[in-house]
Amino acid sequence: MTAARLALSLALALGADLACADTPVAGPATCSGPALPGGARRLAQLAGGALPGLDGQLHRLTDWPGKVVVVNFWAGWCGPCQYEIPDLVAFQAAHAAQGLQVIGIGLDTRERLGNVARSLGINYPVLVAGEGPGADLMGLWGNPTGAIPYSVVLDRRGCVTQVRRGPLDEDDLRDDVLPLLAPASAGAHHPG
């Protein structure tokens, strides 16, 4: 199978799961964050097919409805990826109770991803996209160049709020994610 056919097959397979995979969360129907390819601004518009996790289970990115999600594309051979992982681990530990879910999408072999996950103490799900199909998936998520690390932040409604090329650090996470974790009532309109 040619690379182009593989990419098309992957896109169609993931897109087929898309229609029934999104779990809506209360809130406005429109998203104002950055648009990804094809104008996608919501998780429901992005590839949502199942990927195997390092835990041995199949997962979809829609398995965490109502959470603030940081989707982080990385590989075991990527130095900048390994540099950012401790900040992701610490942020996940500190803010899981507030509704944060970091999800790693590994663009590498299961064995290499597992070794890095164990050595760095990754405390969030790592899904294995593999080396070839993973690059295609990342293209659907707005990164056709394939440069990693690459992260997309989604709010509780599944709206894209931030796209980051390059490593995330503690400041990026505080600025891009922490405001999304505020209790729902904090953002409510108060008469006055």
Contacts in CASP RR format, 6 or more apart in sequence:
PFRMAT RR
TARGET T0000
AUTHOR 0000-0000-0000
METHOD contacts of the structure
MODEL  1
MTAARLALSLALALGADLACADTPVAGPATCSGPALPGGARRLAQLAGGA
LPGLDGQLHRLTDWPGKVVVVNFWAGWCGPCQYEIPDLVAFQAAHAAQGL
QVIGIGLDTRERLGNVARSLGINYPVLVAGEGPGADLMGLWGNPTGAIPY
SVVLDRRGCVTQVRRGPLDEDDLRDDVLPLLAPASAGAHHPG
1 9 0 8 1.000
6 132 0 8 1.000
6 133 0 8 1.000
6 136 0 8 1.000
7 136 0 8 1.000
10 133 0 8 1.000
10 136 0 8 1.000
10 137 0 8 1.000
11 47 0 8 1.000
11 136 0 8 1.000
11 140 0 8 1.000
13 49 0 8 1.000
14 47 0 8 1.000
14 48 0 8 1.000
14 49 0 8 1.000
14 137 0 8 1.000
14 140 0 8 1.000
15 47 0 8 1.000
15 48 0 8 1.000
15 49 0 8 1.000
17 48 0 8 1.000
17 49 0 8 1.000
17 50 0 8 1.000
17 60 0 8 1.000
18 44 0 8 1.000
18 45 0 8 1.000
18 46 0 8 1.000
18 47 0 8 1.000
18 48 0 8 1.000
18 49 0 8 1.000
21 44 0 8 1.000
21 48 0 8 1.000
21 49 0 8 1.000
21 60 0 8 1.000
21 62 0 8 1.000
22 42 0 8 1.000
22 43 0 8 1.000
22 44 0 8 1.000
22 62 0 8 1.000
23 62 0 8 1.000
23 65 0 8 1.000
23 66 0 8 1.000
24 44 0 8 1.000
24 157 0 8 1.000
25 65 0 8 1.000
25 66 0 8 1.000
25 156 0 8 1.000
25 157 0 8 1.000
25 158 0 8 1.000
26 157 0 8 1.000
27 157 0 8 1.000
28 157 0 8 1.000
30 41 0 8 1.000
31 41 0 8 1.000
31 42 0 8 1.000
31 157 0 8 1.000
31 158 0 8 1.000
31 159 0 8 1.000
31 160 0 8 1.000
32 41 0 8 1.000
32 159 0 8 1.000
33 41 0 8 1.000
33 159 0 8 1.000
33 160 0 8 1.000
33 161 0 8 1.000
33 162 0 8 1.000
34 41 0 8 1.000
34 160 0 8 1.000
34 161 0 8 1.000
34 162 0 8 1.000
34 163 0 8 1.000
35 41 0 8 1.000
35 160 0 8 1.000
36 45 0 8 1.000
36 46 0 8 1.000
36 140 0 8 1.000
36 141 0 8 1.000
36 142 0 8 1.000
36 152 0 8 1.000
36 160 0 8 1.000
36 163 0 8 1.000
37 139 0 8 1.000
37 140 0 8 1.000
37 142 0 8 1.000
37 144 0 8 1.000
39 45 0 8 1.000
40 46 0 8 1.000
40 160 0 8 1.000
41 159 0 8 1.000
41 160 0 8 1.000
42 157 0 8 1.000
42 158 0 8 1.000
42 159 0 8 1.000
42 160 0 8 1.000
43 61 0 8 1.000
43 62 0 8 1.000
43 69 0 8 1.000
43 154 0 8 1.000
43 158 0 8 1.000
43 159 0 8 1.000
43 160 0 8 1.000
44 62 0 8 1.000
44 158 0 8 1.000
46 61 0 8 1.000
46 140 0 8 1.000
46 141 0 8 1.000
47 137 0 8 1.000
47 140 0 8 1.000
47 141 0 8 1.000
48 60 0 8 1.000
48 61 0 8 1.000
48 62 0 8 1.000
49 60 0 8 1.000
49 61 0 8 1.000
50 58 0 8 1.000
50 59 0 8 1.000
50 60 0 8 1.000
51 58 0 8 1.000
51 59 0 8 1.000
51 60 0 8 1.000
51 105 0 8 1.000
51 127 0 8 1.000
51 128 0 8 1.000
51 129 0 8 1.000
52 58 0 8 1.000
52 59 0 8 1.000
52 110 0 8 1.000
52 127 0 8 1.000
52 128 0 8 1.000
53 59 0 8 1.000
53 125 0 8 1.000
53 126 0 8 1.000
53 127 0 8 1.000
53 128 0 8 1.000
54 110 0 8 1.000
54 113 0 8 1.000
54 114 0 8 1.000
54 117 0 8 1.000
54 125 0 8 1.000
54 126 0 8 1.000
54 127 0 8 1.000
54 128 0 8 1.000
55 125 0 8 1.000
59 125 0 8 1.000
59 127 0 8 1.000
61 69 0 8 1.000
61 71 0 8 1.000
61 103 0 8 1.000
64 101 0 8 1.000
64 103 0 8 1.000
66 99 0 8 1.000
66 156 0 8 1.000
66 157 0 8 1.000
66 158 0 8 1.000
67 99 0 8 1.000
67 100 0 8 1.000
67 101 0 8 1.000
67 156 0 8 1.000
68 98 0 8 1.000
68 99 0 8 1.000
68 100 0 8 1.000
68 101 0 8 1.000
68 153 0 8 1.000
68 154 0 8 1.000
68 155 0 8 1.000
68 156 0 8 1.000
68 177 0 8 1.000
68 180 0 8 1.000
68 181 0 8 1.000
69 101 0 8 1.000
69 102 0 8 1.000
69 103 0 8 1.000
69 153 0 8 1.000
69 154 0 8 1.000
69 158 0 8 1.000
70 88 0 8 1.000
70 91 0 8 1.000
70 100 0 8 1.000
70 101 0 8 1.000
70 102 0 8 1.000
70 103 0 8 1.000
70 151 0 8 1.000
70 152 0 8 1.000
70 153 0 8 1.000
70 154 0 8 1.000
70 168 0 8 1.000
70 173 0 8 1.000
70 177 0 8 1.000
71 103 0 8 1.000
71 104 0 8 1.000
71 105 0 8 1.000
71 141 0 8 1.000
71 151 0 8 1.000
71 152 0 8 1.000
71 153 0 8 1.000
71 154 0 8 1.000
72 84 0 8 1.000
72 88 0 8 1.000
72 102 0 8 1.000
72 103 0 8 1.000
72 104 0 8 1.000
72 105 0 8 1.000
72 149 0 8 1.000
72 150 0 8 1.000
72 151 0 8 1.000
72 168 0 8 1.000
73 104 0 8 1.000
73 105 0 8 1.000
73 106 0 8 1.000
73 107 0 8 1.000
73 129 0 8 1.000
73 134 0 8 1.000
73 138 0 8 1.000
73 141 0 8 1.000
73 143 0 8 1.000
73 148 0 8 1.000
73 149 0 8 1.000
73 150 0 8 1.000
73 151 0 8 1.000
74 81 0 8 1.000
74 84 0 8 1.000
74 85 0 8 1.000
74 104 0 8 1.000
74 105 0 8 1.000
74 106 0 8 1.000
74 107 0 8 1.000
74 148 0 8 1.000
74 149 0 8 1.000
75 81 0 8 1.000
75 106 0 8 1.000
75 107 0 8 1.000
75 108 0 8 1.000
75 112 0 8 1.000
75 113 0 8 1.000
75 131 0 8 1.000
75 148 0 8 1.000
76 82 0 8 1.000
76 106 0 8 1.000
76 108 0 8 1.000
76 112 0 8 1.000
76 113 0 8 1.000
76 115 0 8 1.000
76 116 0 8 1.000
77 108 0 8 1.000
77 112 0 8 1.000
78 148 0 8 1.000
78 149 0 8 1.000
80 148 0 8 1.000
80 149 0 8 1.000
80 166 0 8 1.000
80 167 0 8 1.000
81 148 0 8 1.000
81 149 0 8 1.000
81 167 0 8 1.000
82 116 0 8 1.000
82 120 0 8 1.000
83 167 0 8 1.000
84 149 0 8 1.000
84 166 0 8 1.000
84 167 0 8 1.000
84 168 0 8 1.000
84 169 0 8 1.000
85 116 0 8 1.000
85 120 0 8 1.000
85 122 0 8 1.000
86 120 0 8 1.000
87 168 0 8 1.000
87 169 0 8 1.000
87 170 0 8 1.000
87 173 0 8 1.000
88 102 0 8 1.000
88 122 0 8 1.000
88 124 0 8 1.000
88 168 0 8 1.000
88 173 0 8 1.000
89 120 0 8 1.000
89 121 0 8 1.000
89 122 0 8 1.000
89 123 0 8 1.000
89 124 0 8 1.000
90 170 0 8 1.000
91 100 0 8 1.000
91 102 0 8 1.000
91 170 0 8 1.000
91 173 0 8 1.000
91 177 0 8 1.000
92 100 0 8 1.000
92 101 0 8 1.000
92 102 0 8 1.000
92 123 0 8 1.000
92 124 0 8 1.000
93 123 0 8 1.000
95 177 0 8 1.000
95 178 0 8 1.000
95 181 0 8 1.000
98 181 0 8 1.000
99 156 0 8 1.000
99 181 0 8 1.000
100 177 0 8 1.000
100 181 0 8 1.000
101 124 0 8 1.000
101 125 0 8 1.000
102 124 0 8 1.000
103 124 0 8 1.000
103 125 0 8 1.000
103 126 0 8 1.000
103 127 0 8 1.000
104 124 0 8 1.000
104 125 0 8 1.000
104 126 0 8 1.000
104 127 0 8 1.000
105 126 0 8 1.000
105 127 0 8 1.000
105 129 0 8 1.000
105 134 0 8 1.000
105 137 0 8 1.000
105 138 0 8 1.000
106 113 0 8 1.000
106 126 0 8 1.000
106 127 0 8 1.000
106 128 0 8 1.000
106 129 0 8 1.000
106 130 0 8 1.000
106 134 0 8 1.000
107 129 0 8 1.000
107 130 0 8 1.000
107 131 0 8 1.000
107 132 0 8 1.000
107 134 0 8 1.000
107 135 0 8 1.000
107 138 0 8 1.000
107 148 0 8 1.000
108 128 0 8 1.000
108 130 0 8 1.000
108 131 0 8 1.000
109 130 0 8 1.000
109 131 0 8 1.000
110 128 0 8 1.000
110 130 0 8 1.000
113 126 0 8 1.000
113 128 0 8 1.000
114 126 0 8 1.000
116 122 0 8 1.000
117 126 0 8 1.000
129 137 0 8 1.000
129 138 0 8 1.000
135 146 0 8 1.000
138 144 0 8 1.000
138 146 0 8 1.000
138 148 0 8 1.000
138 150 0 8 1.000
139 146 0 8 1.000
141 150 0 8 1.000
141 152 0 8 1.000
142 152 0 8 1.000
142 163 0 8 1.000
143 150 0 8 1.000
143 165 0 8 1.000
147 165 0 8 1.000
147 166 0 8 1.000
148 166 0 8 1.000
149 166 0 8 1.000
149 167 0 8 1.000
149 168 0 8 1.000
150 163 0 8 1.000
150 164 0 8 1.000
150 165 0 8 1.000
150 166 0 8 1.000
151 162 0 8 1.000
151 163 0 8 1.000
151 164 0 8 1.000
151 166 0 8 1.000
151 168 0 8 1.000
152 160 0 8 1.000
152 162 0 8 1.000
152 163 0 8 1.000
152 164 0 8 1.000
153 160 0 8 1.000
153 161 0 8 1.000
153 162 0 8 1.000
153 163 0 8 1.000
153 164 0 8 1.000
153 176 0 8 1.000
153 177 0 8 1.000
153 180 0 8 1.000
154 160 0 8 1.000
154 161 0 8 1.000
155 161 0 8 1.000
155 180 0 8 1.000
156 180 0 8 1.000
156 184 0 8 1.000
161 176 0 8 1.000
161 180 0 8 1.000
162 176 0 8 1.000
164 172 0 8 1.000
164 176 0 8 1.000
168 176 0 8 1.000
END
